[in-house]
Amino acid sequence: MTAGPRGPLTGVRVVDLTQMLAGPFATALLADLGADVIKVESPSGDFIRDQGPFPEDDEVRAYGGYFQSVNRNKRGIVLDLATDAGRAALLRLVEDADLVIENFRSGVMERLRLSYETLREHNPRLVYGAIRGFGDARTGDSPMRDWPAYDITAQAMSGFMEITGAADGPPTKAGPGIGDTVPALFLVAGVLAALHRARETGEGEFVDVAMYDALLAMCERSVYQYSYTGIAPTRQGNAHSLLSPFDTLPTADGWVTIAAPTDAQWSRLATLIGRPDLVEDPRLRTASVRVRNGELVRTVLVEWTGARPLAEVVAVLGGKVPVGPVQNAEMIFGDPHVAARAMLVEVEQPGYARPVTIVGSPIKFAGLPAQAPRRAPLLGEHTREVLRAAGLDEPVPFAEGEIKSA
């Protein structure tokens, strides 16, 4: 499983020191775009190798779906960075790298004698990207710099959870790990900008994204609302404080989202549901009064949606006003849009007779043919290949291609 031409980042070399979700999500996106991502793991491997799910008859359990999903398209090597040999090998790889990405806690790379300043001595054009819970002192020394953090930590502290959930319910985190994946997306934007500059000037850069900062940026509406009104926004379910209708509504057999906040959309929606009289109702005539009378808007819509199956609601409104069924994974697997956009892709699962499905890349290029994804690497699978290409003959922990579980 060697790297080949895959996209606009072909020729970009990434040394990936990431683990868990935030860092691997960022480097997976770079790999999707064609970069040669070399995932460096300790002899025990990334913690998430053992975090399933696994197919029931997986004979090997080299890694589960979690690891497969965010480590696709990468090459994998093992280096013990606590040893002189491992450290020397990494420094050699850095000499030929464009990017180094890590998401360790503050101070870890310094203790390994592999700080950005040290790596820059070996490669002045190196772009170094870091994701931490509360950022790095190089860009702004938070009093929480040394605190550990997970997705839920960032969701809570950023204000995201305060504005998520039912009005009479507790603060609620988002289902997917946006405290990890959103910082990863910001980091990718940052390192690609820095890479562009490095190629023009020959000067590398340290790019830092704090999980807390990234989620706060996603809650931009809370910030300006508080600044303008002095009122801190809180939970209001699936409704919108500035738009109506903009909500999740029950149907006879499921849930549907309807957003028709402009006057033209409201008029069209009223006609489609057989209630043209709503357009002339003074309580609903304009966008601003519909926001003030949001409960009335919801009541009249639920009278219509609640009496019909979800498929009928979507059939009547689809393509005419913004509408979307609330889908579970089983429904997504049958969605024609998902199939047309190649958003579900199959990859090999070591030790399992059939391919498994992971999410595809949402970034599409009209002039570049889509490439079939490569499975995640086995632990140490490409160690010999990568080190020999770098001119190193250090002994490796595992034979090439040997299946190992973390």
N, C-alpha and C positions, 0 to 999 in steps of 0.2 A: 504494500500500500504506500506508494510514493506520491509526492505532490506533483501535480501537473497543471497546465494552463486552465484556469477556472474562472477568471473574472478580472475586473479592472485593477485589483491589487496584486495581480500576478507579478512576481519579482520582489515583493515586499516580504522581508523575513521578520517574524515575530518570535521572541523568546517569551514563552508563557509560563509564569511562575504562579498562576492563580489556582484557587481551590474553591470548593463549595459552589455558589451560584453567581454572585455578582461578577467576579473576574472571568470565570469560564464563559458566561453569557457574552461578555464583551469580545473575548478572543474568538468565540464561535462565529460571531458576526463578521469579524475580520477574515476568518477562514472561509466563510460563505462567499465573501467578495474576492477570493482568490489568493489571499496571503498564505505564505507557507508558515503555519503556526506550529511551533515545536513546544509541546507541553512537557514541562520539566516536573517530575514528581519525585518525592522521597522514596526510599525502598519500600515503605509501607503504603504508598499511594495516596491519592486524594481521598479524603474521608467519604465522599459521596459515591465511590465505587461500590460500596457495600449497601448503599441505601437504595433499595429496589425501585419499582417492582421488577420481579424476574418472571419470565415465562415459567409455567409450572414444570415443564420437562426440560428446562435449561440444565444441561449436564455439567456446565463449567462454572457459571456464575462469576464470570470475569468482571462484569459490571451490570448494573440494572438500568432501567429506563431513564432515571435521573441523570446519571453520568453520560449515557449515550446521547441524550438530547442536547446537552450543552458542550459536548466535546467532539462533535462530528467534525469531519474534514481536517482533523489535526494529526500530526505525528507525535508519538509519545516516547520520551526517554526517562531513564532513572538516573539521578545524580544525588549523592548525599552531600548537601551543601555544608554540612557540619565538618566535613573532612577537607584537607588541603587539596586532595585530588579532585573532589567534586567542585570545589570553589575554582580551581584552576581551569577545569573544563568549562564551567559557565563563563568565565571571563573570556575564554577563547571564542565561545559562541557569540558573545556580545560584540566582539570585534567586527563580525560580519552582519550584525542585526540592524534593522531599522527601528524596531520597537521592542521594548521590554514592558510587560504588563504584570503587575502584582496586586494582590489585595490582602496582604498581611496586616496585622496590627502595627501601629506606630512603633518603630524601633527595632523590628525583627530583622530587617535587611541590614541595619547598622550593626547589630550584634553578630551577623554572619560575615561582616566586613565586605558587604556587597551593596553599599549605599549607592544612591544615584551619583554622588560625587566620585566614588571609586569607579563605577562603570563608565562614567564620562571620560575619565582619564584614558580608558582603553578605546573609547569611540566617541569623539567630540560631537558627532552628528546624531547621536542616539536620542531618540524620543522615549521618555520613561513615563508610563502611565500608572497611577495608583488610585485604588478605591479603598477608602477607609470609612469607618462609621462617622467620624467627626473631622476628617481631613488631616492634612499634614502641616507641620509647623512652618514649612517652607513657604506656604501660601497664606497662612493665617492660623496662629496658634490658639486653638480652642482650649478652654479650660477642661473640656471633656476629651481632649486628644487621646488619652490612654484608655478610655472606656471601651470595652468590647461592645459590639452591636450586631444585631440581626435585623432582618427585614422588618419585623414587628416593632423594633425599637425606633427605626426611622419613620415608620408609618405613624407611630404614636406621637413622637416629639415634633414632627413637622406640621402638625395640625390636620393631617389627612384623616385620621380616625375620628377626630372631633366633628368633621363634616360628613361622615359616612355612617349610614345606618338609619333606622327608623327614628322619627322625631321623639317618640316616647321610649326608645330603647337605648342600650349602652353604645358607646363608641365601638365601631366595627372596622376590622382591617379588611382590605381587599383580599379576594380569594387568591389570585396569583401573587407571587413574591415581588411586587413592584418596588419594594424597598431595596431590592437587589438589581432587578432588571432595568429600572429607570436610570440609576446611576451608571450602569453599564453603557446604556445608549448615549448618555452625556459624555462619558469617557471616550467612546469611539469617535464622536464628533470632535472632541478636543485633540486626541492624538493624531487624527487625520489632518486637522488644521496645522498642528505643530510639524507633522511630517512634510506638509507642503512648504512650510517656511524653512525647514531644515534642508530640503533639496535646493532651495534658492540661495540660502546663506551659508550652508555647511554647519550651522549651529543647532545643536539639539535643544531639548526643553524638558522640564519636569512638569507633567500635567496631573493635576490633583482634583478628584471629585469626592466630596463627602456624601455619604448616603443621606444624612440629614439635609444637606443643602439641596440635593437633587429632588427629594420629595417636597421640600418647601417650595422649590421652583414650580413643581406641579400644582401646588395649591395657591397659585398666584392670585386667584379671585378672592380668597380669604384676606390676603394682604391689602389689596386696594379697597375692598369693601370696608375693612376696619379703618383704614386711613381716611376714607371719604366720609364714613358715617359714624365712626366711633363705636360701632356695634360689632362684636366678634361673631362671625357666622357659626352656626351649629348644625346639627343633623335635621334634615327635613325629608328623609326617605329618598325616593327616586325622583321627586319633583325638583324644579329649578327655581331659584329665587328671583330670576329676572325674565323667565320665559314661560309661556303657558299656551297650549298644552305641551308638556315636555315630561313624560311620566311613564311608568310601568303599570299596565292595567291587566286585570284578570280576564281570561276568556273562559269558555265552558270547560276547556281541558288543558289549560296552560296559561302562559303569560305573554304579553306583547308590549313592546315599547312604541309609543306614538309621539312624534314631535312635529307640531304644526304651529309654530308661534307667530308667523307673520300673518297679516290680515288676509293675504291671498291664499295662503295655505289653509287657514282656518275656514275660509269660505268654501274651498274645495272639499275639505274634510266634512263639513256640515252637509254638503250636497251628497257626498258619497254614502253617508250613514242615514240619508233620508230625513235630515233635519235642517232644511234651508232656513227655517225660522230663526235658528240660532244666530245667523249673521246679523239680523236686525235687532236682536235682544240688546237693550242698552247696557246690560251687565256684561256682555260678551263682545261688543261691537269692535273694540280696538284692542291692540296688543297690551296696552298698559292696564286697561280695566280687567282683561282676562287674568293678568297676574294677580290683581287684587282679589279677584273672585275665583281663585284656583280650585277651591273645593267644589264650586258649582260646575266648572269645566270638567273636573274629574267625574262628578256624579252623572252628567249627561253622557259622557263617553262610556262609562262602565255599564250604563243601561244597555248600550248597544253591544260592546265587546263581550260582556258577561253572558249574553244570550246566544253566543255563536262559538263554534269551535275555532281554534287558533288558525287552522288552515284557511277557513273561510274569511276570517278577518284579514289575513295577509293577502289573500286573492283579491279582495275588494279594494284594499288600500295600496297594495304593492305597486311601485312605479309612479304613484300619483301624489302621495304625501310620504314623508319619511316614516317608515314603519319597519320594525324588526322583531321577529319572534325571539323569545328568550330560549336559547337552545342549550341542551346538554351535549356532552361529547359524542354520544351516539347519533344525535341529530346532525352534528357537524360532519361526521364521517359520511353522511348521505347528502350533504349540501352540494348542489351543482356548482355554486360559485367556488367553493373550496376546491373542487375537482378541476374546474377550468383554470384556476390560478395556481395549481400545483402546490397547494399549501399543506398537503399531507404527502410525505415521501417515505419510501421504504428503504431500509438499510439492513445489512446483515447483522445478526446477533450471534456472536461466537458461542458455540455449544448448543445452538438451537436450529432446528431443521428449516424453519420458515423465517422469512424476513419480518421485521417489526416496523411499526410506523412511528415517525416523529414529525414534528412540525417543520414545514419548509420555510425558506426565507421569504419575507414579504417584499424584499427589494428586487425589483425586476428591471431588466435592461432590454430595450427594444432591439438593440443591435448586437446583443450577445446571446447565444443560445444557452438555454438552461442546462446545467450540469447535474448529473446524478450525484447525490451526496455520498461521501464515504463514511463508513462506520467509525465510531470512536476507537482510539488505539487501545490495545492491550497494555498492561503495565510493563514498561520497558521495551516495547515492541520494536522501536526504531533506534534504540540506543547505539548499537554498533554502526548502523547506517549513518546516523547523524555525526557521531564523533569521528568516524573515519573520513567523512567528507570534510570535516574541519581540520584534518591532519593530526588527529589524536589517536593514540593507540592504547589508551587507558583500558584496563580490564573493565568489563561491564558486568552488572549483577546477574543478568539473565541472558540466555541464548536468544538470538534474534527469532522472533515469532513464537517463542514459548508462551503459552497461556498462563498468566498469573492473576490471582485475585489479590486485591489490596489486603 
